[in-house]
Amino acid sequence: MITLESVLELPPATACQSLGVGQDSVILSMDSGYLYTGNQTTHAFLNALDGRRTLGQVADVLAGQFDVRLERLQADLLALAGRLLDERLIVVVKN
């Protein structure tokens, strides 16, 4: 189970690329060959995962970029992280 204390990162076989300012992003899983789309929040989230910061710390960083309450952002990131983990687009470094 992912918590705000979990440390996450992209595995080596996952790549995320923005399609431009104000545009969606694409996420490629080279293991499965699947291509996913994500919004600006997803792109910022994936770029903030460095394998060192906790999910809570990542939420703090992103709260400065988006006009949203921290509690709402934390809940949204927990849900997003769960979906990305299910698709094997992120991995847990430390729980």
ChimeraX commands (.cxc) that place a marker at each C-alpha (Angstrom):
marker #1 position 0.00,0.00,0.00 radius 0.5
marker #1 position 1.32,3.41,-0.94 radius 0.5
marker #1 position 1.33,6.10,1.75 radius 0.5
marker #1 position 2.60,9.66,1.96 radius 0.5
marker #1 position 5.81,8.17,3.42 radius 0.5
marker #1 position 6.42,5.96,0.36 radius 0.5
marker #1 position 9.36,6.77,-1.88 radius 0.5
marker #1 position 8.65,6.19,-5.57 radius 0.5
marker #1 position 10.47,6.37,-8.88 radius 0.5
marker #1 position 10.08,5.51,-12.53 radius 0.5
marker #1 position 11.65,2.19,-13.47 radius 0.5
marker #1 position 14.34,2.32,-16.16 radius 0.5
marker #1 position 11.91,0.97,-18.77 radius 0.5
marker #1 position 9.42,3.83,-18.33 radius 0.5
marker #1 position 9.70,7.19,-20.07 radius 0.5
marker #1 position 7.53,10.29,-19.79 radius 0.5
marker #1 position 7.54,13.14,-22.30 radius 0.5
marker #1 position 5.50,16.35,-22.40 radius 0.5
marker #1 position 3.83,17.18,-25.70 radius 0.5
marker #1 position 4.43,20.89,-25.08 radius 0.5
marker #1 position 3.53,23.72,-22.73 radius 0.5
marker #1 position -0.08,23.37,-21.64 radius 0.5
marker #1 position -0.38,20.02,-23.42 radius 0.5
marker #1 position -0.78,16.44,-22.28 radius 0.5
marker #1 position 2.13,14.05,-21.91 radius 0.5
marker #1 position 2.83,10.54,-23.07 radius 0.5
marker #1 position 4.15,7.74,-20.91 radius 0.5
marker #1 position 5.81,4.76,-22.54 radius 0.5
marker #1 position 6.33,1.42,-20.87 radius 0.5
marker #1 position 9.09,-0.23,-22.84 radius 0.5
marker #1 position 8.45,-3.49,-20.95 radius 0.5
marker #1 position 4.86,-3.79,-22.16 radius 0.5
marker #1 position 5.05,-1.57,-25.23 radius 0.5
marker #1 position 1.98,0.34,-24.06 radius 0.5
marker #1 position 1.70,4.08,-24.55 radius 0.5
marker #1 position -0.34,6.07,-22.04 radius 0.5
marker #1 position -1.44,9.69,-21.97 radius 0.5
marker #1 position -1.37,11.92,-18.93 radius 0.5
marker #1 position -2.27,15.48,-18.07 radius 0.5
marker #1 position 0.04,18.22,-16.79 radius 0.5
marker #1 position -0.38,17.07,-13.20 radius 0.5
marker #1 position 0.62,13.51,-14.09 radius 0.5
marker #1 position 3.66,14.80,-15.97 radius 0.5
marker #1 position 4.74,17.04,-13.08 radius 0.5
marker #1 position 4.21,14.16,-10.64 radius 0.5
marker #1 position 6.29,11.71,-12.65 radius 0.5
marker #1 position 9.06,14.27,-13.13 radius 0.5
marker #1 position 9.14,14.90,-9.38 radius 0.5
marker #1 position 9.67,11.22,-8.52 radius 0.5
marker #1 position 13.39,10.91,-7.86 radius 0.5
marker #1 position 13.64,7.84,-5.65 radius 0.5
marker #1 position 14.63,10.00,-2.66 radius 0.5
marker #1 position 11.65,12.17,-1.74 radius 0.5
marker #1 position 8.55,10.76,-0.08 radius 0.5
marker #1 position 5.18,11.10,-1.76 radius 0.5
marker #1 position 4.31,13.69,0.87 radius 0.5
marker #1 position 7.38,15.73,-0.06 radius 0.5
marker #1 position 6.50,15.45,-3.74 radius 0.5
marker #1 position 3.00,16.73,-2.91 radius 0.5
marker #1 position 4.54,19.71,-1.11 radius 0.5
marker #1 position 6.59,20.55,-4.20 radius 0.5
marker #1 position 3.62,20.22,-6.55 radius 0.5
marker #1 position 1.36,22.25,-4.25 radius 0.5
marker #1 position 3.49,25.25,-5.17 radius 0.5
marker #1 position 2.83,24.63,-8.87 radius 0.5
marker #1 position -0.92,24.00,-8.83 radius 0.5
marker #1 position -3.80,25.95,-7.32 radius 0.5
marker #1 position -5.17,23.19,-5.09 radius 0.5
marker #1 position -5.43,22.48,-1.37 radius 0.5
marker #1 position -2.57,20.29,-0.13 radius 0.5
marker #1 position -4.96,17.71,1.35 radius 0.5
marker #1 position -6.78,17.33,-1.97 radius 0.5
marker #1 position -3.49,17.07,-3.87 radius 0.5
marker #1 position -2.20,14.41,-1.47 radius 0.5
marker #1 position -5.36,12.33,-1.92 radius 0.5
marker #1 position -5.22,12.72,-5.71 radius 0.5
marker #1 position -1.53,11.75,-5.84 radius 0.5
marker #1 position -2.13,8.69,-3.65 radius 0.5
marker #1 position -4.86,7.54,-6.06 radius 0.5
marker #1 position -2.73,8.32,-9.12 radius 0.5
marker #1 position 0.29,6.52,-7.65 radius 0.5
marker #1 position -1.87,3.46,-7.01 radius 0.5
marker #1 position -3.03,3.36,-10.64 radius 0.5
marker #1 position 0.49,3.92,-11.98 radius 0.5
marker #1 position 1.85,1.20,-9.70 radius 0.5
marker #1 position -0.84,-1.21,-10.94 radius 0.5
marker #1 position 0.30,-0.51,-14.52 radius 0.5
marker #1 position 3.97,-0.90,-13.45 radius 0.5
marker #1 position 4.78,2.62,-14.57 radius 0.5
marker #1 position 6.30,3.45,-11.17 radius 0.5
marker #1 position 7.97,1.39,-8.49 radius 0.5
marker #1 position 8.18,1.68,-4.73 radius 0.5
marker #1 position 11.74,2.28,-3.53 radius 0.5
marker #1 position 10.79,2.44,0.14 radius 0.5
marker #1 position 7.45,2.03,1.83 radius 0.5
marker link #1:1,2 radius 0.2
marker link #1:2,3 radius 0.2
marker link #1:3,4 radius 0.2
marker link #1:4,5 radius 0.2
marker link #1:5,6 radius 0.2
marker link #1:6,7 radius 0.2
marker link #1:7,8 radius 0.2
marker link #1:8,9 radius 0.2
marker link #1:9,10 radius 0.2
marker link #1:10,11 radius 0.2
marker link #1:11,12 radius 0.2
marker link #1:12,13 radius 0.2
marker link #1:13,14 radius 0.2
marker link #1:14,15 radius 0.2
marker link #1:15,16 radius 0.2
marker link #1:16,17 radius 0.2
marker link #1:17,18 radius 0.2
marker link #1:18,19 radius 0.2
marker link #1:19,20 radius 0.2
marker link #1:20,21 radius 0.2
marker link #1:21,22 radius 0.2
marker link #1:22,23 radius 0.2
marker link #1:23,24 radius 0.2
marker link #1:24,25 radius 0.2
marker link #1:25,26 radius 0.2
marker link #1:26,27 radius 0.2
marker link #1:27,28 radius 0.2
marker link #1:28,29 radius 0.2
marker link #1:29,30 radius 0.2
marker link #1:30,31 radius 0.2
marker link #1:31,32 radius 0.2
marker link #1:32,33 radius 0.2
marker link #1:33,34 radius 0.2
marker link #1:34,35 radius 0.2
marker link #1:35,36 radius 0.2
marker link #1:36,37 radius 0.2
marker link #1:37,38 radius 0.2
marker link #1:38,39 radius 0.2
marker link #1:39,40 radius 0.2
marker link #1:40,41 radius 0.2
marker link #1:41,42 radius 0.2
marker link #1:42,43 radius 0.2
marker link #1:43,44 radius 0.2
marker link #1:44,45 radius 0.2
marker link #1:45,46 radius 0.2
marker link #1:46,47 radius 0.2
marker link #1:47,48 radius 0.2
marker link #1:48,49 radius 0.2
marker link #1:49,50 radius 0.2
marker link #1:50,51 radius 0.2
marker link #1:51,52 radius 0.2
marker link #1:52,53 radius 0.2
marker link #1:53,54 radius 0.2
marker link #1:54,55 radius 0.2
marker link #1:55,56 radius 0.2
marker link #1:56,57 radius 0.2
marker link #1:57,58 radius 0.2
marker link #1:58,59 radius 0.2
marker link #1:59,60 radius 0.2
marker link #1:60,61 radius 0.2
marker link #1:61,62 radius 0.2
marker link #1:62,63 radius 0.2
marker link #1:63,64 radius 0.2
marker link #1:64,65 radius 0.2
marker link #1:65,66 radius 0.2
marker link #1:66,67 radius 0.2
marker link #1:67,68 radius 0.2
marker link #1:68,69 radius 0.2
marker link #1:69,70 radius 0.2
marker link #1:70,71 radius 0.2
marker link #1:71,72 radius 0.2
marker link #1:72,73 radius 0.2
marker link #1:73,74 radius 0.2
marker link #1:74,75 radius 0.2
marker link #1:75,76 radius 0.2
marker link #1:76,77 radius 0.2
marker link #1:77,78 radius 0.2
marker link #1:78,79 radius 0.2
marker link #1:79,80 radius 0.2
marker link #1:80,81 radius 0.2
marker link #1:81,82 radius 0.2
marker link #1:82,83 radius 0.2
marker link #1:83,84 radius 0.2
marker link #1:84,85 radius 0.2
marker link #1:85,86 radius 0.2
marker link #1:86,87 radius 0.2
marker link #1:87,88 radius 0.2
marker link #1:88,89 radius 0.2
marker link #1:89,90 radius 0.2
marker link #1:90,91 radius 0.2
marker link #1:91,92 radius 0.2
marker link #1:92,93 radius 0.2
marker link #1:93,94 radius 0.2
marker link #1:94,95 radius 0.2
view
